[in-house]
């Protein structure tokens, strides 16, 4: 499998600090893993919205509130899947 690399300008210290904070909180080994997780979640949300589902967040089903994500809903309406998430096991093949 051919691997492609992208460069992300991380000159914004607040962004780097946020990535590091999320990495520590989740126990992920690297900031790259945090970005991969975020892309996978983004893709999951887009696919669910394309299927007409709604996103809710809460500790219990009864307390969950609907989350409105207009920019993600717009992406879902575009109808194309741009992201192919590469799982850690896939990248080692």
Secondary structure, DSSP 4 states (H G I P E B T S, - for coil): ------------HHHHHHHHHHHHHHT-S-HHHHHHHHHHHHHHHHHHHHTT--EEE-SSTTT-EEE--HHHHHHHHH------PPPHHHHT-
